[in-house]
Amino acid sequence: MFSCLLRVNVRETLISIAVAAAFCLFEHPIAGASPPAQPPNTSAPGFIVLIQPVKVKIAYGETTLPVGMRLPVVSSDTTSVRVNYMGEVQTIPIAAARYETSTNDPPDAGAAPTMPLTSTNPASQPSSAPASQVQVSLQPGYDSRMQGGDITMRELQLLLSPYCTEAVDFSGAGTKIYNGVNYLMDSEQAVAALGLAHAIPSRVPLATPGFPKNSMYYIGYDGAFEGHLNRLYLVTDIANKVVAVQLLDEHPKGKWKSAASLAAASWSTYNFVNSRIRASDLMRVQAVAKRQGGVITIETQMYQRVRSRVGRKTIERYEEQENSKLFIPVPFARIILRCAQVGLSKA
């Protein structure tokens, strides 16, 4: 009897030890053991980077998205991925892109307090990365509808759309704009290239209808440009990258035209950066656009009617009061056209 009880106690003791060991293993697993790695969920929101150029349709023709472009994912399936590109959903073949994981998606060093739609590459990226990865930085809702400004938006469409019909690299980083200033160049580098480092700039929000909403600024500099222009504006995005340049002559001297020569001058906007339009029929505005390489130049002249008496005769003529030259790279012109299209829509 005693031996039987002894065997029972020993068996219960062994069972208790085994149970305790199991609990210890459960609470403190072996250091080398880890759950199997889960494959990334490619259907979840994130980013892709293009490994092949992709042609897509946009509001004004087609454009080719270059290798290296980084795009936010909307959704995906086994054959394609849908991305947000300039406020529209575009479908990209899955073979033309690779997914970014959280390990190679560092925070953007130049990000503004409000996250831009697209942003410049972080400083930690290798210097050998292609320039086409640099993108204009815009606030969310940059192309939302504006109140008013229909005249200026229509005139921007008339001036820019004839030169934005063919496919073009939408990034356009590095496109030469004016006198050493390139598209998406840092504004401080642009200032150095223009020899304006000694000047005191003034950074002002730009609110011209048709330009990206709440995303543009201009920096003004006084000086002497091209012999007769007295002011230069660098137009920048929220990351202080240059997207356009405007030259201005605020005090033209001795330039005038007859009423007959200005009979067809039916434009209204004569300064797009400062959003100035003619205020009465006593003013006449001429505007013309031309394209050279990857840049569209809009030139405007504003004339004011002046009457004077010479003997018994009253002479009427129009004296030039202001003229401007606005240099817009084609990729940014497409963004303006997108904003103007939305702004003029009645939906």
NUGU-349660 format. One record per residue (C-alpha): x, y, z. Coordinates in pm, whole numbers, plus 32768, in hexadecimal, padded with zeros to 4 digits. Layout:
<r><c1>X</c1><c2>Y</c2><c3>Z</c3></r>
...
***
This chain:
<r><c1>8000</c1><c2>8000</c2><c3>8000</c3></r>
<r><c1>8117</c1><c2>80F1</c2><c3>805D</c3></r>
<r><c1>81CF</c1><c2>80AC</c2><c3>7F18</c3></r>
<r><c1>8093</c1><c2>80F1</c2><c3>7E51</c3></r>
<r><c1>8063</c1><c2>8241</c2><c3>7EFA</c3></r>
<r><c1>81D0</c1><c2>8294</c2><c3>7EBC</c3></r>
<r><c1>81AD</c1><c2>824B</c2><c3>7D48</c3></r>
<r><c1>8074</c1><c2>8327</c2><c3>7D34</c3></r>
<r><c1>8123</c1><c2>844B</c2><c3>7DE0</c3></r>
<r><c1>8253</c1><c2>842D</c2><c3>7CFE</c3></r>
<r><c1>8175</c1><c2>8427</c2><c3>7BC8</c3></r>
<r><c1>80B2</c1><c2>855D</c2><c3>7C3A</c3></r>
<r><c1>81F7</c1><c2>8611</c2><c3>7C84</c3></r>
<r><c1>827E</c1><c2>85C6</c2><c3>7B28</c3></r>
<r><c1>8139</c1><c2>863C</c2><c3>7A8A</c3></r>
<r><c1>814A</c1><c2>8782</c2><c3>7B50</c3></r>
<r><c1>82B2</c1><c2>87BF</c2><c3>7AE1</c3></r>
<r><c1>8256</c1><c2>8783</c2><c3>7975</c3></r>
<r><c1>8130</c1><c2>8874</c2><c3>7986</c3></r>
<r><c1>8207</c1><c2>8981</c2><c3>7A2B</c3></r>
<r><c1>8311</c1><c2>8959</c2><c3>7920</c3></r>
<r><c1>820D</c1><c2>8980</c2><c3>7811</c3></r>
<r><c1>8191</c1><c2>8AC6</c2><c3>78AC</c3></r>
<r><c1>82F5</c1><c2>8B47</c2><c3>78C1</c3></r>
<r><c1>832F</c1><c2>8AFD</c2><c3>7751</c3></r>
<r><c1>81E8</c1><c2>8BA9</c2><c3>76F9</c3></r>
<r><c1>823D</c1><c2>8CE8</c2><c3>77BB</c3></r>
<r><c1>83AF</c1><c2>8CF1</c2><c3>775A</c3></r>
<r><c1>83D8</c1><c2>8C59</c2><c3>7600</c3></r>
<r><c1>852B</c1><c2>8BEE</c2><c3>7582</c3></r>
<r><c1>85EA</c1><c2>8D1E</c2><c3>7502</c3></r>
<r><c1>862A</c1><c2>8C8F</c2><c3>73AA</c3></r>
<r><c1>84BD</c1><c2>8C3E</c2><c3>7366</c3></r>
<r><c1>83ED</c1><c2>8D42</c2><c3>72AC</c3></r>
<r><c1>82AB</c1><c2>8D38</c2><c3>71E7</c3></r>
<r><c1>82D2</c1><c2>8D13</c2><c3>7070</c3></r>
<r><c1>82F2</c1><c2>8E5A</c2><c3>6FB0</c3></r>
<r><c1>81AD</c1><c2>8ECB</c2><c3>6F12</c3></r>
<r><c1>81BA</c1><c2>8F34</c2><c3>6DA6</c3></r>
<r><c1>8169</c1><c2>90A3</c2><c3>6D6B</c3></r>
<r><c1>7FFF</c1><c2>90ED</c2><c3>6D26</c3></r>
<r><c1>801C</c1><c2>918D</c2><c3>6BD2</c3></r>
<r><c1>7EB2</c1><c2>91F6</c2><c3>6BD2</c3></r>
<r><c1>7EE3</c1><c2>92D8</c2><c3>6CFF</c3></r>
<r><c1>7F21</c1><c2>944E</c2><c3>6CC6</c3></r>
<r><c1>808C</c1><c2>94AA</c2><c3>6C9A</c3></r>
<r><c1>8175</c1><c2>9516</c2><c3>6B85</c3></r>
<r><c1>8204</c1><c2>9486</c2><c3>6A48</c3></r>
<r><c1>8337</c1><c2>94EA</c2><c3>6982</c3></r>
<r><c1>832F</c1><c2>94C2</c2><c3>6809</c3></r>
<r><c1>8437</c1><c2>93DC</c2><c3>6774</c3></r>
<r><c1>83BB</c1><c2>9413</c2><c3>6611</c3></r>
<r><c1>8334</c1><c2>954B</c2><c3>6562</c3></r>
<r><c1>81B6</c1><c2>9548</c2><c3>6552</c3></r>
<r><c1>80DA</c1><c2>9613</c2><c3>6467</c3></r>
<r><c1>7F92</c1><c2>9695</c2><c3>64FA</c3></r>
<r><c1>7E78</c1><c2>9772</c2><c3>647E</c3></r>
<r><c1>7E42</c1><c2>98C2</c2><c3>6528</c3></r>
<r><c1>7D58</c1><c2>99E8</c2><c3>64F4</c3></r>
<r><c1>7E2D</c1><c2>9A81</c2><c3>63E1</c3></r>
<r><c1>7EB0</c1><c2>9959</c2><c3>6315</c3></r>
<r><c1>7FA1</c1><c2>9851</c2><c3>6391</c3></r>
<r><c1>80DA</c1><c2>9850</c2><c3>6465</c3></r>
<r><c1>81E6</c1><c2>9752</c2><c3>64B5</c3></r>
<r><c1>822F</c1><c2>970F</c2><c3>6621</c3></r>
<r><c1>83A9</c1><c2>96DE</c2><c3>663C</c3></r>
<r><c1>8470</c1><c2>95C8</c2><c3>66E5</c3></r>
<r><c1>84A7</c1><c2>9617</c2><c3>6856</c3></r>
<r><c1>8362</c1><c2>96D7</c2><c3>688A</c3></r>
<r><c1>82C6</c1><c2>9692</c2><c3>69E0</c3></r>
<r><c1>814A</c1><c2>967F</c2><c3>69ED</c3></r>
<r><c1>804A</c1><c2>9643</c2><c3>6B05</c3></r>
<r><c1>7F80</c1><c2>9502</c2><c3>6AE2</c3></r>
<r><c1>7E04</c1><c2>9508</c2><c3>6AE1</c3></r>
<r><c1>7DC8</c1><c2>9392</c2><c3>6AAB</c3></r>
<r><c1>7E58</c1><c2>9269</c2><c3>69EE</c3></r>
<r><c1>7E16</c1><c2>910B</c2><c3>6970</c3></r>
<r><c1>7EE5</c1><c2>8FF4</c2><c3>68D6</c3></r>
<r><c1>7F21</c1><c2>90A7</c2><c3>678B</c3></r>
<r><c1>7F18</c1><c2>921E</c2><c3>67CD</c3></r>
<r><c1>7F33</c1><c2>932D</c2><c3>68D4</c3></r>
<r><c1>7E60</c1><c2>9469</c2><c3>68E3</c3></r>
<r><c1>7F18</c1><c2>95A1</c2><c3>6951</c3></r>
<r><c1>7EC9</c1><c2>970D</c2><c3>699C</c3></r>
<r><c1>7F70</c1><c2>97E2</c2><c3>6892</c3></r>
<r><c1>7F2C</c1><c2>9958</c2><c3>688E</c3></r>
<r><c1>7DDC</c1><c2>9925</c2><c3>6939</c3></r>
<r><c1>7D65</c1><c2>9813</c2><c3>684A</c3></r>
<r><c1>7D6D</c1><c2>9697</c2><c3>6866</c3></r>
<r><c1>7E4F</c1><c2>95F5</c2><c3>6762</c3></r>
<r><c1>7E7B</c1><c2>947E</c2><c3>6727</c3></r>
<r><c1>7FE3</c1><c2>9403</c2><c3>6715</c3></r>
<r><c1>8048</c1><c2>92A3</c2><c3>66A5</c3></r>
<r><c1>80D0</c1><c2>91F1</c2><c3>67D5</c3></r>
<r><c1>8204</c1><c2>9183</c2><c3>6711</c3></r>
<r><c1>8264</c1><c2>92F0</c2><c3>66E0</c3></r>
<r><c1>8287</c1><c2>9342</c2><c3>6852</c3></r>
<r><c1>8310</c1><c2>92C8</c2><c3>699B</c3></r>
<r><c1>8277</c1><c2>92FE</c2><c3>6AF1</c3></r>
<r><c1>8326</c1><c2>93CD</c2><c3>6BF6</c3></r>
<r><c1>833A</c1><c2>932D</c2><c3>6D4D</c3></r>
<r><c1>833F</c1><c2>93EA</c2><c3>6E95</c3></r>
<r><c1>84B7</c1><c2>93B4</c2><c3>6EB1</c3></r>
<r><c1>8503</c1><c2>947A</c2><c3>6D78</c3></r>
<r><c1>83F3</c1><c2>957E</c2><c3>6DA4</c3></r>
<r><c1>849F</c1><c2>967C</c2><c3>6E89</c3></r>
<r><c1>83F2</c1><c2>97BE</c2><c3>6EEA</c3></r>
<r><c1>8417</c1><c2>98D9</c2><c3>6DF6</c3></r>
<r><c1>8521</c1><c2>99C4</c2><c3>6E79</c3></r>
<r><c1>8483</c1><c2>9AF0</c2><c3>6DD0</c3></r>
<r><c1>8317</c1><c2>9AA4</c2><c3>6E1C</c3></r>
<r><c1>823B</c1><c2>9BC9</c2><c3>6E7B</c3></r>
<r><c1>8157</c1><c2>9BBC</c2><c3>6FAF</c3></r>
<r><c1>803B</c1><c2>9B55</c2><c3>6EC8</c3></r>
<r><c1>809B</c1><c2>9A24</c2><c3>6DFA</c3></r>
<r><c1>80D0</c1><c2>9A81</c2><c3>6C8C</c3></r>
<r><c1>8033</c1><c2>99BA</c2><c3>6B74</c3></r>
<r><c1>818B</c1><c2>996A</c2><c3>6AEC</c3></r>
<r><c1>82D0</c1><c2>99C9</c2><c3>6B8F</c3></r>
<r><c1>8441</c1><c2>99E6</c2><c3>6B4E</c3></r>
<r><c1>8525</c1><c2>98C1</c2><c3>6B98</c3></r>
<r><c1>85AF</c1><c2>98AB</c2><c3>6CFB</c3></r>
<r><c1>8717</c1><c2>9911</c2><c3>6D2B</c3></r>
<r><c1>8772</c1><c2>97A9</c2><c3>6D85</c3></r>
<r><c1>8737</c1><c2>9733</c2><c3>6C20</c3></r>
<r><c1>8875</c1><c2>96E2</c2><c3>6B59</c3></r>
<r><c1>88F7</c1><c2>9805</c2><c3>6A8F</c3></r>
<r><c1>88F2</c1><c2>972D</c2><c3>6958</c3></r>
<r><c1>8773</c1><c2>9724</c2><c3>6953</c3></r>
<r><c1>86E7</c1><c2>97AB</c2><c3>680C</c3></r>
<r><c1>8671</c1><c2>9913</c2><c3>680B</c3></r>
<r><c1>851C</c1><c2>98A1</c2><c3>678B</c3></r>
<r><c1>84C4</c1><c2>982B</c2><c3>68EA</c3></r>
<r><c1>84AD</c1><c2>9995</c2><c3>6963</c3></r>
<r><c1>8340</c1><c2>99FF</c2><c3>6962</c3></r>
<r><c1>8287</c1><c2>9B42</c2><c3>699E</c3></r>
<r><c1>81FF</c1><c2>9B58</c2><c3>6B02</c3></r>
<r><c1>8091</c1><c2>9BBC</c2><c3>6B1E</c3></r>
<r><c1>7F94</c1><c2>9BC7</c2><c3>6C36</c3></r>
<r><c1>7E71</c1><c2>9AD0</c2><c3>6C33</c3></r>
<r><c1>7D4E</c1><c2>9B72</c2><c3>6B7A</c3></r>
<r><c1>7E39</c1><c2>9C3E</c2><c3>6AA0</c3></r>
<r><c1>7D4A</c1><c2>9C11</c2><c3>6979</c3></r>
<r><c1>7C04</c1><c2>9C49</c2><c3>6A34</c3></r>
<r><c1>7B11</c1><c2>9D4A</c2><c3>69AA</c3></r>
<r><c1>7B44</c1><c2>9EBA</c2><c3>69F3</c3></r>
<r><c1>7A49</c1><c2>9FD0</c2><c3>6A1B</c3></r>
<r><c1>7A5F</c1><c2>A0C0</c2><c3>68F5</c3></r>
<r><c1>7B89</c1><c2>A0F8</c2><c3>6815</c3></r>
<r><c1>7AE4</c1><c2>A066</c2><c3>66DE</c3></r>
<r><c1>7B7A</c1><c2>A16C</c2><c3>65F6</c3></r>
<r><c1>7CE0</c1><c2>A127</c2><c3>665C</c3></r>
<r><c1>7CB0</c1><c2>9FAD</c2><c3>664F</c3></r>
<r><c1>7C1D</c1><c2>9FBD</c2><c3>64EF</c3></r>
<r><c1>7D3C</c1><c2>A097</c2><c3>647B</c3></r>
<r><c1>7E38</c1><c2>9FA4</c2><c3>650C</c3></r>
<r><c1>7D8C</c1><c2>9E8B</c2><c3>644E</c3></r>
<r><c1>7D97</c1><c2>9F50</c2><c3>6307</c3></r>
<r><c1>7F06</c1><c2>9FAA</c2><c3>6331</c3></r>
<r><c1>7F8F</c1><c2>9E5C</c2><c3>63B0</c3></r>
<r><c1>7EBD</c1><c2>9D45</c2><c3>6319</c3></r>
<r><c1>7F45</c1><c2>9D60</c2><c3>61B2</c3></r>
<r><c1>809F</c1><c2>9D03</c2><c3>6236</c3></r>
<r><c1>8037</c1><c2>9BE3</c2><c3>631B</c3></r>
<r><c1>7FA7</c1><c2>9AE7</c2><c3>6226</c3></r>
<r><c1>80BE</c1><c2>99E8</c2><c3>61FB</c3></r>
<r><c1>814A</c1><c2>98ED</c2><c3>62F3</c3></r>
<r><c1>824F</c1><c2>997E</c2><c3>63DC</c3></r>
<r><c1>830F</c1><c2>9919</c2><c3>6514</c3></r>
<r><c1>8225</c1><c2>99A1</c2><c3>661E</c3></r>
<r><c1>833E</c1><c2>99C0</c2><c3>671B</c3></r>
<r><c1>8414</c1><c2>9AA1</c2><c3>6640</c3></r>
<r><c1>8511</c1><c2>9AD7</c2><c3>6758</c3></r>
<r><c1>863E</c1><c2>9B95</c2><c3>66D6</c3></r>
<r><c1>858B</c1><c2>9C3E</c2><c3>65B3</c3></r>
<r><c1>8637</c1><c2>9D8B</c2><c3>6573</c3></r>
<r><c1>854C</c1><c2>9EAC</c2><c3>65C0</c3></r>
<r><c1>8617</c1><c2>9FED</c2><c3>65BA</c3></r>
<r><c1>8782</c1><c2>A058</c2><c3>65D6</c3></r>
<r><c1>8807</c1><c2>9F2E</c2><c3>669C</c3></r>
<r><c1>86C4</c1><c2>9EE9</c2><c3>675C</c3></r>
<r><c1>8638</c1><c2>9D8A</c2><c3>6728</c3></r>
<r><c1>84E4</c1><c2>9CF3</c2><c3>6773</c3></r>
<r><c1>84CF</c1><c2>9C6F</c2><c3>68DB</c3></r>
<r><c1>861C</c1><c2>9D0D</c2><c3>6936</c3></r>
<r><c1>8630</c1><c2>9D79</c2><c3>6AA2</c3></r>
<r><c1>85DF</c1><c2>9EEC</c2><c3>6AB9</c3></r>
<r><c1>8727</c1><c2>9F3B</c2><c3>6B6A</c3></r>
<r><c1>87EA</c1><c2>9E99</c2><c3>6A52</c3></r>
<r><c1>871D</c1><c2>9F60</c2><c3>6956</c3></r>
<r><c1>876D</c1><c2>A0A3</c2><c3>6A0E</c3></r>
<r><c1>88E0</c1><c2>A051</c2><c3>6A01</c3></r>
<r><c1>88CA</c1><c2>9FFF</c2><c3>688C</c3></r>
<r><c1>8829</c1><c2>A151</c2><c3>6849</c3></r>
<r><c1>8922</c1><c2>A20E</c2><c3>6920</c3></r>
<r><c1>8813</c1><c2>A28E</c2><c3>6A0A</c3></r>
<r><c1>889E</c1><c2>A210</c2><c3>6B54</c3></r>
<r><c1>88D1</c1><c2>A374</c2><c3>6BD1</c3></r>
<r><c1>8761</c1><c2>A3CF</c2><c3>6BA1</c3></r>
<r><c1>865B</c1><c2>A3BC</c2><c3>6CB4</c3></r>
<r><c1>8541</c1><c2>A2DE</c2><c3>6C36</c3></r>
<r><c1>83D2</c1><c2>A2E7</c2><c3>6C93</c3></r>
<r><c1>8315</c1><c2>A199</c2><c3>6C8E</c3></r>
<r><c1>81A3</c1><c2>A1C4</c2><c3>6C47</c3></r>
<r><c1>808C</c1><c2>A0C3</c2><c3>6C14</c3></r>
<r><c1>8018</c1><c2>A0B7</c2><c3>6AA9</c3></r>
<r><c1>7EA0</c1><c2>A0AA</c2><c3>6A77</c3></r>
<r><c1>7E7B</c1><c2>A0C5</c2><c3>68FD</c3></r>
<r><c1>7D4A</c1><c2>A001</c2><c3>6883</c3></r>
<r><c1>7DBF</c1><c2>9ECF</c2><c3>67C3</c3></r>
<r><c1>7F01</c1><c2>9EA4</c2><c3>6886</c3></r>
<r><c1>7F05</c1><c2>9D88</c2><c3>698A</c3></r>
<r><c1>7E37</c1><c2>9DF4</c2><c3>6AB3</c3></r>
<r><c1>7EE7</c1><c2>9E41</c2><c3>6BFF</c3></r>
<r><c1>802C</c1><c2>9DB6</c2><c3>6B70</c3></r>
<r><c1>80E0</c1><c2>9ED5</c2><c3>6AC1</c3></r>
<r><c1>81BB</c1><c2>9FF6</c2><c3>6B34</c3></r>
<r><c1>827F</c1><c2>A103</c2><c3>6A82</c3></r>
<r><c1>83C2</c1><c2>A1A8</c2><c3>6AEB</c3></r>
<r><c1>83FE</c1><c2>A302</c2><c3>6A5C</c3></r>
<r><c1>854C</c1><c2>A3A6</c2><c3>6A0F</c3></r>
<r><c1>8596</c1><c2>A505</c2><c3>6992</c3></r>
<r><c1>86A8</c1><c2>A534</c2><c3>6894</c3></r>
<r><c1>86F5</c1><c2>A56C</c2><c3>6724</c3></r>
<r><c1>869B</c1><c2>A44B</c2><c3>663F</c3></r>
<r><c1>86BC</c1><c2>A442</c2><c3>64C5</c3></r>
<r><c1>8700</c1><c2>A5B5</c2><c3>64C2</c3></r>
<r><c1>85A5</c1><c2>A63B</c2><c3>6512</c3></r>
<r><c1>84F8</c1><c2>A548</c2><c3>6601</c3></r>
<r><c1>850F</c1><c2>A5B5</c2><c3>676B</c3></r>
<r><c1>8481</c1><c2>A490</c2><c3>6831</c3></r>
<r><c1>84A6</c1><c2>A317</c2><c3>6836</c3></r>
<r><c1>83C5</c1><c2>A217</c2><c3>68E0</c3></r>
<r><c1>8422</c1><c2>A0B2</c2><c3>6933</c3></r>
<r><c1>82E1</c1><c2>9FE4</c2><c3>694B</c3></r>
<r><c1>8310</c1><c2>9EBE</c2><c3>6A38</c3></r>
<r><c1>8250</c1><c2>9D96</c2><c3>6AC5</c3></r>
<r><c1>8227</c1><c2>9D4B</c2><c3>6C38</c3></r>
<r><c1>8384</c1><c2>9CAE</c2><c3>6C41</c3></r>
<r><c1>8423</c1><c2>9DEE</c2><c3>6BB7</c3></r>
<r><c1>846B</c1><c2>9D4F</c2><c3>6A64</c3></r>
<r><c1>8456</c1><c2>9E39</c2><c3>6938</c3></r>
<r><c1>8337</c1><c2>9DEE</c2><c3>6849</c3></r>
<r><c1>832C</c1><c2>9F31</c2><c3>677C</c3></r>
<r><c1>83D9</c1><c2>A081</c2><c3>6750</c3></r>
<r><c1>833D</c1><c2>A1D2</c2><c3>66FC</c3></r>
<r><c1>83EB</c1><c2>A313</c2><c3>6690</c3></r>
<r><c1>8337</c1><c2>A45F</c2><c3>66AF</c3></r>
<r><c1>8360</c1><c2>A5C3</c2><c3>662F</c3></r>
<r><c1>8288</c1><c2>A69B</c2><c3>670F</c3></r>
<r><c1>82EC</c1><c2>A7E8</c2><c3>6673</c3></r>
<r><c1>8311</c1><c2>A7D0</c2><c3>64F9</c3></r>
<r><c1>8386</c1><c2>A918</c2><c3>6462</c3></r>
<r><c1>8318</c1><c2>A9B3</c2><c3>631E</c3></r>
<r><c1>8258</c1><c2>A887</c2><c3>6299</c3></r>
<r><c1>8103</c1><c2>A8C8</c2><c3>6206</c3></r>
<r><c1>8013</c1><c2>A847</c2><c3>60FD</c3></r>
<r><c1>7EEB</c1><c2>A8CF</c2><c3>603F</c3></r>
<r><c1>7D87</c1><c2>A865</c2><c3>6089</c3></r>
<r><c1>7D72</c1><c2>A7C0</c2><c3>5F32</c3></r>
<r><c1>7EA1</c1><c2>A6E4</c2><c3>5F72</c3></r>
<r><c1>7E08</c1><c2>A66A</c2><c3>60B9</c3></r>
<r><c1>7CAB</c1><c2>A629</c2><c3>6034</c3></r>
<r><c1>7CDC</c1><c2>A4B1</c2><c3>6050</c3></r>
<r><c1>7D79</c1><c2>A4BE</c2><c3>61AB</c3></r>
<r><c1>7C64</c1><c2>A40D</c2><c3>6267</c3></r>
<r><c1>7D25</c1><c2>A365</c2><c3>637E</c3></r>
<r><c1>7CEB</c1><c2>A3B7</c2><c3>64EC</c3></r>
<r><c1>7E06</c1><c2>A324</c2><c3>65BE</c3></r>
<r><c1>7F4E</c1><c2>A3DF</c2><c3>659A</c3></r>
<r><c1>800F</c1><c2>A359</c2><c3>66C7</c3></r>
<r><c1>7FCF</c1><c2>A1EE</c2><c3>6724</c3></r>
<r><c1>80B3</c1><c2>A1DD</c2><c3>6854</c3></r>
<r><c1>801A</c1><c2>A30F</c2><c3>68FB</c3></r>
<r><c1>7EC0</c1><c2>A2B7</c2><c3>686F</c3></r>
<r><c1>7E84</c1><c2>A409</c2><c3>67CB</c3></r>
<r><c1>7D6F</c1><c2>A43B</c2><c3>66CD</c3></r>
<r><c1>7CFA</c1><c2>A572</c2><c3>6615</c3></r>
<r><c1>7BF8</c1><c2>A635</c2><c3>66D7</c3></r>
<r><c1>7B4F</c1><c2>A705</c2><c3>65C7</c3></r>
<r><c1>7B23</c1><c2>A73D</c2><c3>6453</c3></r>
<r><c1>7C2E</c1><c2>A84A</c2><c3>6468</c3></r>
<r><c1>7D2E</c1><c2>A731</c2><c3>6477</c3></r>
<r><c1>7DA0</c1><c2>A642</c2><c3>6368</c3></r>
<r><c1>7E63</c1><c2>A4FF</c2><c3>639B</c3></r>
<r><c1>7F2C</c1><c2>A43E</c2><c3>629F</c3></r>
<r><c1>7F9A</c1><c2>A2D9</c2><c3>62E8</c3></r>
<r><c1>8057</c1><c2>A1D9</c2><c3>621D</c3></r>
<r><c1>80EC</c1><c2>A085</c2><c3>626E</c3></r>
<r><c1>8205</c1><c2>9FC8</c2><c3>61C5</c3></r>
<r><c1>82C8</c1><c2>9E8F</c2><c3>6213</c3></r>
<r><c1>843D</c1><c2>9E59</c2><c3>6205</c3></r>
<r><c1>84B7</c1><c2>9D01</c2><c3>6269</c3></r>
<r><c1>840A</c1><c2>9C97</c2><c3>63AB</c3></r>
<r><c1>839A</c1><c2>9DF5</c2><c3>6414</c3></r>
<r><c1>8268</c1><c2>9EC4</c2><c3>63B5</c3></r>
<r><c1>8296</c1><c2>A03E</c2><c3>63C5</c3></r>
<r><c1>8169</c1><c2>A122</c2><c3>63F5</c3></r>
<r><c1>81AA</c1><c2>A290</c2><c3>63A4</c3></r>
<r><c1>80AC</c1><c2>A39B</c2><c3>6401</c3></r>
<r><c1>8094</c1><c2>A515</c2><c3>63D6</c3></r>
<r><c1>7F97</c1><c2>A5F5</c2><c3>6480</c3></r>
<r><c1>7F43</c1><c2>A747</c2><c3>63E5</c3></r>
<r><c1>7E80</c1><c2>A86A</c2><c3>647B</c3></r>
<r><c1>7DBE</c1><c2>A95F</c2><c3>63A2</c3></r>
<r><c1>7E3C</c1><c2>AAC2</c2><c3>63B3</c3></r>
<r><c1>7DA3</c1><c2>ABF3</c2><c3>630B</c3></r>
<r><c1>7E63</c1><c2>AD31</c2><c3>62CC</c3></r>
<r><c1>7E25</c1><c2>AE73</c2><c3>6205</c3></r>
<r><c1>7F10</c1><c2>AEE3</c2><c3>60F7</c3></r>
<r><c1>7E95</c1><c2>B034</c2><c3>6080</c3></r>
<r><c1>7D25</c1><c2>B007</c2><c3>602F</c3></r>
<r><c1>7D3F</c1><c2>AE90</c2><c3>600D</c3></r>
<r><c1>7D09</c1><c2>AD89</c2><c3>6116</c3></r>
<r><c1>7DFA</c1><c2>AC6A</c2><c3>60EE</c3></r>
<r><c1>7DA4</c1><c2>AB1A</c2><c3>6184</c3></r>
<r><c1>7EAD</c1><c2>AA14</c2><c3>61B4</c3></r>
<r><c1>7EFF</c1><c2>A8F1</c2><c3>629A</c3></r>
<r><c1>8038</c1><c2>A900</c2><c3>636E</c3></r>
<r><c1>80D7</c1><c2>A7BF</c2><c3>63EF</c3></r>
<r><c1>80BD</c1><c2>A7A6</c2><c3>6568</c3></r>
<r><c1>8148</c1><c2>A64C</c2><c3>65AF</c3></r>
<r><c1>81D0</c1><c2>A51B</c2><c3>64F9</c3></r>
<r><c1>8234</c1><c2>A3C3</c2><c3>656C</c3></r>
<r><c1>82D9</c1><c2>A281</c2><c3>64F8</c3></r>
<r><c1>826D</c1><c2>A141</c2><c3>65A7</c3></r>
<r><c1>833B</c1><c2>A004</c2><c3>656F</c3></r>
<r><c1>827A</c1><c2>9EC0</c2><c3>65BA</c3></r>
<r><c1>8310</c1><c2>9D64</c2><c3>6584</c3></r>
<r><c1>8225</c1><c2>9C80</c2><c3>64C2</c3></r>
<r><c1>81F8</c1><c2>9B86</c2><c3>65E4</c3></r>
<r><c1>8182</c1><c2>9C9F</c2><c3>66C8</c3></r>
<r><c1>80A8</c1><c2>9D2E</c2><c3>65B2</c3></r>
<r><c1>7FF0</c1><c2>9BE0</c2><c3>65AF</c3></r>
<r><c1>7FB0</c1><c2>9C01</c2><c3>6723</c3></r>
<r><c1>7F22</c1><c2>9D5F</c2><c3>66ED</c3></r>
<r><c1>7E40</c1><c2>9CDA</c2><c3>65D8</c3></r>
<r><c1>7DC4</c1><c2>9BC8</c2><c3>66BF</c3></r>
<r><c1>7D72</c1><c2>9CCB</c2><c3>67CD</c3></r>
<r><c1>7CC8</c1><c2>9DB1</c2><c3>66D3</c3></r>
<r><c1>7BF8</c1><c2>9C91</c2><c3>6648</c3></r>
<r><c1>7B79</c1><c2>9C39</c2><c3>67A5</c3></r>
<r><c1>7B49</c1><c2>9DA5</c2><c3>67FF</c3></r>
<r><c1>7A6F</c1><c2>9DE5</c2><c3>66D0</c3></r>
<r><c1>79A1</c1><c2>9CA8</c2><c3>66F4</c3></r>
<r><c1>783A</c1><c2>9CD3</c2><c3>6769</c3></r>
<r><c1>781B</c1><c2>9B7C</c2><c3>6809</c3></r>
***
